[in-house]
Amino acid sequence: MKIITIDLIKILVKVIVQKVKEIMLIAKMEEIAVVIIAIVAIAVIVILTIITMMMTKYIKLL
């Protein structure tokens, strides 16, 4: 199960990076936009890691 969650995180990170790049191109590299995107990306990654950790703990209990 750990391998699956790691792969999911990698896929999600790739998707987030692609979206960030797209948004950055649309925003024409505005500093404020870049900062906001960076904060959002970090927050999403943190949330995803917490969810996956909780999921692995839940699976172990089963």
C-alpha positions as CSV (number, residue, x, y, z in Angstrom):
1,M,0.0,0.0,0.0
2,K,2.9,2.4,0.7
3,I,4.1,2.1,-2.9
4,I,0.6,3.0,-4.2
5,T,0.4,6.2,-2.0
6,I,3.9,7.3,-3.0
7,D,3.0,6.9,-6.7
8,L,-0.2,8.9,-6.1
9,I,1.7,11.7,-4.4
10,K,4.2,11.8,-7.3
11,I,1.3,12.0,-9.9
12,L,-0.4,14.7,-7.8
13,V,2.8,16.7,-7.5
14,K,3.4,16.5,-11.3
15,V,-0.2,17.7,-11.9
16,I,0.2,20.5,-9.4
17,V,3.5,21.6,-11.0
18,Q,1.9,21.6,-14.5
19,K,-1.1,23.7,-13.2
20,V,1.3,26.1,-11.5
21,K,3.3,26.5,-14.7
22,E,0.1,27.1,-16.7
23,I,-1.1,29.7,-14.2
24,M,2.3,31.4,-14.1
25,L,2.2,31.7,-17.9
26,I,-1.3,33.2,-17.7
27,A,-0.2,35.6,-14.9
28,K,2.8,36.6,-17.0
29,M,5.1,35.9,-14.0
30,E,3.6,38.5,-11.7
31,E,5.4,38.4,-8.3
32,I,2.2,38.4,-6.2
33,A,0.6,35.7,-8.4
34,V,3.8,33.5,-8.1
35,V,3.8,33.9,-4.3
36,I,0.1,33.0,-4.0
37,I,0.6,30.0,-6.3
38,A,3.6,28.8,-4.3
39,I,1.7,29.1,-1.0
40,V,-1.3,27.2,-2.5
41,A,1.0,24.5,-4.0
42,I,2.8,24.0,-0.6
43,A,-0.6,23.9,1.2
44,V,-2.0,21.3,-1.2
45,I,1.2,19.1,-0.9
46,V,1.0,19.3,2.9
47,I,-2.7,18.4,2.9
48,L,-2.1,15.5,0.5
49,T,0.7,14.1,2.6
50,I,-1.5,14.3,5.8
51,I,-4.3,12.5,4.0
52,T,-2.0,9.8,2.7
53,M,-0.5,9.3,6.1
54,M,-4.0,9.0,7.7
55,M,-5.0,6.6,4.9
56,T,-1.9,4.4,5.5
57,K,-2.6,4.4,9.3
58,Y,-6.3,3.4,8.6
59,I,-5.3,0.6,6.2
60,K,-2.8,-0.7,8.8
61,L,-5.7,-0.9,11.4
62,L,-7.8,-3.0,9.0
